[in-house]
Amino acid sequence: MRQLSFVLLALLMAGTSWAQTFKVPPYQKFKLKNGLTVYLMEQHEVPLINVSAVFEAGAVQDGNRYGLSNMTAEALLFGSSKYTKAQLEEKAEYVGATIDTYAGKEVAKLSASFAVKDQDLLFDILQDVITKPTFDQAEFDKYKQRQLLQLTQQKESPRGVVNSYFNRFVYEGHPYANPITGTPTSVSAISATDARQFYLKNYTTDRAAIAVVGDFDTPAMKKRITELFGSWKTAAATSPKLSEPTIASDKSRVLLVNKDDARETTFLIGGKGITQNNPDFIPVTVVNTILGGRFTSWLNDALRVNSGLTYGAGSRFATFRNSGTFAISTFTKVSTTTQAIDMALMVLDSLHKTGIDEKTLSSAKNYVKADFPPRYESASELANLLTDMFSLGFDESFINNFQKNVDGLTVAKTRQIIDQYFPKNNLQFVLIGKADAIRDKVKKYGAITEKEIKADGF
Amino acid sequence: MNKRTGLLAGLILSTSVVLAQNKPKPEDVQTFTLKNGMKFMVLEDHSIPNANFYTFWRVGSRNEVHGITGLSHFFEHMMFNGAKKYGPKQFDRVMEANGGSNNAYTTENTTVYTDWFQSGALETIFDLESDRIRDLAIDPKMVESERGVVLSERSTGLENSNYRVINELVQSVAFVEHPYMFPVIGFESDIKKWTQADLEKYFKTYYSPNNAVAVVVGDVTAAQVKKLAEQYIEPIPAQKLPDSLRTVEPPQNGERRATTYKDIATPNILLAYHTPATRHPDYYALDLLSGVLSSGNSSRLVKSLVLDSTIASRVFSNMDQSFDPSLFSIYAIAANGISAEQLERSVLHQIDKVISEGITDIELQKLKNQKLMEFYHTMESINGKANSLGTYELYFGDYKKLYEAPSLYEKVTKEDVQRVAKTYLTARNRTVGYLLPEPKTNPSKNN
């Protein structure tokens, strides 16, 4: 492979293009009497139906039972009033349908995809698993054993866990620090009953939405969804709004995670970022594209193309509702650790010192605009977009005006964006590698905290 | 005609268009071959204002020998490092400035270049592609920095993926003669040593337009693509194609085993069986066999080893697509407290059951239904279409086979699946790899 995919807008959101304007296809939105929001969008390219449902049930609701939201989302598919877990799987897989659930930091989602001809069966299953899951004890316990092993094994890939260490490091003490999949200690203590209670408390119709996109007729689908979910009664949502976290930025700090057999050092360098509804979201995205969001970005150019220090280097803004982080991310062989870090810092510094010129800005705008429509091409992507609009609180104007807003960015404004949103001092470093080989060299970056990668959690 | 009836007619018309679109068909693809032998496939899709340009080259690690392993993949990198009109860095800079992005991948059989762009950039893409196909400049300075990049790519793969480690080991043992024994990324010592002359020779040998197939899908017209292809690509002269690969892997006549170690939690195992090339008629039955074993939670291996018992934490099987006879493989990660031997026995027990008892009607129909859904999902995006059209053209000999795939799977019987299991999944034809946790230090024991 030539490059890892660049996580440009992996930020969650969206935009449009400019050869022609890309717009969200027409859809209908309404609310059922129980408060459940419904989106319906017809797409007839292939004879499929896609469903996306979203609930206010992500890891920030875990309290100190890390992993509870994730285990609850998984357990929705462990059996329901009419179907055992095995029956659900046999019936759905028999017709080539897929049903998946997951919990993220803030919300949990269910998504499904199936053929039009199988919709009676699949809608019956979806209604049952969403409104009447049984949280089967035996299935839950088996899953827990598998999950515990996964938690150990995920540490075998530094790239797979470096973000969890970083979140923990900068959000210490706030729910945004909660590791989504939990830790061996926390997961061991979670039972099927805990999952059921989490479900009753957080899977509530007043803060949920379901989107259906595909090859159907809207009036008939409206009738069907109303029949399936109209009489679903849940408790009212009670979770309070999250407080705004403080991201440690009073001094530079280094978290050094020791992996004895590391052949390379995997690292993130960053600090405070932006919330996802920040009015400057698009300008920040464009500027970050130049710094570390595409192949010709300054970070990749310096660390990969010019010096061969790494296979890939980039930067990203990870956004939540009430906060967000910025981070530079890359990896390099053990012996070039500080050379790569120093170079990354130099690139960030040059963004602040020299800023961006007109030609570079124009290139980045074109790149960002063209990169956008393919994110909303398939019916399942559109279904996911609709539930994102619900949970993140934006509407199609964000998409439909994306091109215009990208075009509106000026060189003068990029200066202000860099000063305001791109961290400069007191950076936070997370390094996974061979501690004995790099400890003395990296202490120049800040006060070091050390962890063993095999230790519990992050 | 008044406004209202006009509207109604419009509605009816669009409904019938919708119905027609509902069935993807081979006639939607338009093809032409340039005088230099490069074949183009074009599929119009105007659902988003974007398009892509995929170039499939018939060169991969199977074309390598000791000393130049990894060169196909390295070339994949060098194709971005400067040509005559667009010098070093210019390919990416010009493409991105025009609303395009790219990537590429290399396999044992092919090297594939992928450009994605806003459809207004089509001519720029042709200009960039034709420049590097015609006049690649292999700048020695770029070769040196790219060598570091590829060493880092190799290293990060081994650092982050246990599968990568065990798969390289099993490939190297399952093949004793055919170059499928080489890892696509190459041996570390070769990566450090290949020369400028190796690169120049490789480009001349394999990057001839008659050794490639291009696919363009998206918001373009076939006429537009043809005109630009004739203008930019057709003048590039064809060269004599390299001789076809001579080496044929002899039948395996006895189980082979190999073991390696890493600081991991539980054993990983990989079982690999020699199977025919993709164009062999048994491909479809073997692919369904793979599905019976590991597609979804109701599949045999996942259900019996991961869900109903605590033997494995993960298991999957894979039927390679390949030009030459290759491997059917099964990868599994042991659950806590399970040895590699126990895990292997459990996998083999499930294979033996398929061989002795066959599969059920329900399993067979399930897999066929899944294949049809897979086809629809492929046809939902311009990238799915482009990649699949090229893949079918190269591996199955005809892009039309993509559209026939659901019906070709439909023809497979239970007896076929049992027969291919019995024919190919035999002990003699098997290579078993173990990736084990580092043994606890014990000086008295010789590990």
Contacts between the chains, C-beta under 8 A, distances in Angstrom:
chain1	res1	chain2	res2	distance
A	1	B	103	7.1
A	1	B	104	7.3
A	1	B	105	5.1
A	1	B	106	7.6
A	1	B	153	7.4
A	2	B	76	6.0
A	2	B	77	6.1
A	2	B	80	7.0
A	2	B	102	7.8
A	2	B	103	5.3
A	2	B	104	4.3
A	2	B	105	7.2
A	3	B	103	5.9
A	5	B	103	7.5
A	6	B	101	8.0
A	17	B	48	7.4
A	17	B	49	5.0
A	17	B	50	6.6
A	17	B	99	7.5
A	17	B	118	5.3
A	18	B	49	7.8
A	18	B	99	7.3
A	18	B	118	6.4
A	18	B	120	7.9
A	19	B	49	4.2
A	19	B	50	7.6
A	19	B	99	7.5
A	19	B	118	4.3
A	19	B	119	4.9
A	19	B	120	4.1
A	19	B	121	7.9
A	19	B	219	7.0
A	20	B	49	4.2
A	20	B	219	7.8
A	21	B	49	7.7
A	22	B	48	6.2
A	22	B	49	5.9
A	44	B	18	4.3
A	44	B	21	6.5
A	44	B	22	6.3
A	45	B	21	6.0
A	45	B	22	7.6
A	45	B	47	6.7
A	45	B	379	7.6
A	45	B	380	6.4
A	46	B	22	6.9
A	46	B	24	7.3
A	46	B	376	4.4
A	46	B	377	7.9
A	46	B	379	5.8
A	46	B	380	5.7
A	47	B	22	5.7
A	47	B	376	6.9
A	48	B	373	7.7
A	48	B	376	5.6
A	48	B	377	7.7
A	48	B	380	7.6
A	86	B	298	7.2
A	86	B	303	7.8
A	89	B	296	6.7
A	89	B	297	4.2
A	89	B	298	4.6
A	90	B	298	4.7
A	93	B	295	7.7
A	93	B	296	4.2
A	93	B	297	7.0
A	93	B	298	4.8
A	93	B	299	7.9
A	93	B	366	5.9
A	93	B	370	7.1
A	94	B	298	7.8
A	94	B	362	6.8
A	94	B	365	7.2
A	94	B	366	4.6
A	94	B	369	6.5
A	95	B	369	5.4
A	95	B	373	7.9
A	96	B	366	7.7
A	96	B	369	4.2
A	96	B	370	4.1
A	96	B	371	7.6
A	96	B	372	6.3
A	96	B	373	3.4
A	96	B	374	7.4
A	97	B	373	7.3
A	113	B	373	7.7
A	113	B	377	7.4
A	114	B	373	7.8
A	115	B	372	7.7
A	115	B	373	6.4
A	115	B	376	7.5
A	142	B	307	7.0
A	142	B	310	7.0
A	145	B	310	5.6
A	145	B	335	7.3
A	145	B	336	7.7
A	146	B	306	7.0
A	146	B	310	7.6
A	146	B	313	5.8
A	146	B	335	7.5
A	148	B	336	7.8
A	149	B	265	6.9
A	149	B	266	7.0
A	149	B	313	4.6
A	149	B	335	6.0
A	149	B	336	5.7
A	150	B	313	6.6
A	152	B	265	4.6
A	153	B	264	7.6
A	153	B	265	5.4
A	153	B	266	7.6
A	153	B	313	6.9
A	153	B	333	7.1
A	156	B	162	6.3
A	156	B	264	5.6
A	156	B	265	7.1
A	157	B	159	7.8
A	157	B	160	4.3
A	157	B	161	7.0
A	158	B	159	6.7
A	158	B	160	6.6
A	159	B	156	7.4
A	159	B	159	8.0
A	159	B	160	4.9
A	160	B	160	7.1
A	215	B	22	7.1
A	260	B	263	6.5
A	261	B	262	7.1
A	261	B	263	4.3
A	261	B	438	7.9
A	262	B	159	6.9
A	263	B	155	5.4
A	263	B	158	6.9
A	263	B	159	5.4
A	264	B	152	7.4
A	264	B	155	5.5
A	264	B	156	6.2
A	264	B	159	5.4
A	266	B	159	7.7
A	294	B	96	5.8
A	294	B	101	6.7
A	295	B	92	5.1
A	295	B	96	7.0
A	295	B	101	7.1
A	295	B	102	7.5
A	296	B	89	7.1
A	296	B	92	4.8
A	296	B	93	5.3
A	296	B	96	5.4
A	301	B	89	7.5
A	304	B	149	5.6
A	305	B	89	6.7
A	305	B	145	6.8
A	305	B	149	7.9
A	306	B	145	6.6
A	307	B	145	6.5
A	307	B	148	7.2
A	308	B	144	7.2
A	308	B	145	4.0
A	308	B	146	6.7
A	308	B	147	6.6
A	308	B	148	2.4
A	308	B	149	5.1
A	308	B	151	7.9
A	308	B	152	7.4
A	309	B	148	6.6
A	309	B	152	7.2
A	310	B	149	7.3
A	310	B	152	5.1
A	311	B	149	5.7
A	311	B	150	7.8
A	311	B	152	4.3
A	311	B	153	4.1
A	311	B	156	5.6
A	331	B	152	7.4
A	331	B	156	5.7
A	331	B	159	7.8
A	332	B	152	6.7
A	333	B	151	7.8
A	333	B	152	6.8
A	333	B	155	6.2
A	362	B	97	7.1
A	363	B	93	7.3
A	363	B	96	5.9
A	363	B	97	3.7
A	364	B	96	8.0
A	366	B	96	7.4
A	366	B	97	5.9
A	366	B	98	6.2
A	366	B	99	4.2
A	366	B	118	7.6
A	367	B	96	4.7
A	367	B	97	7.4
A	367	B	99	6.3
A	367	B	100	7.8
A	367	B	101	6.8
A	369	B	99	6.2
A	369	B	118	6.9
A	370	B	50	6.7
A	370	B	99	3.3
A	370	B	100	6.4
A	370	B	101	7.5
A	370	B	116	7.7
A	370	B	117	6.0
A	370	B	118	3.8
A	370	B	121	7.5
A	371	B	101	6.3
A	371	B	116	8.0
A	373	B	48	4.0
A	373	B	49	6.1
A	373	B	50	5.3
A	374	B	48	6.4
A	374	B	50	5.6
A	374	B	116	6.7
A	374	B	381	7.3
A	374	B	382	7.3
A	374	B	383	7.2
A	376	B	48	7.7
A	377	B	47	6.7
A	377	B	48	5.4
A	377	B	380	7.4
A	377	B	381	5.1
A	377	B	382	7.0
A	378	B	377	7.7
A	378	B	380	4.3
A	378	B	381	5.3
A	379	B	380	6.8
A	380	B	380	7.9
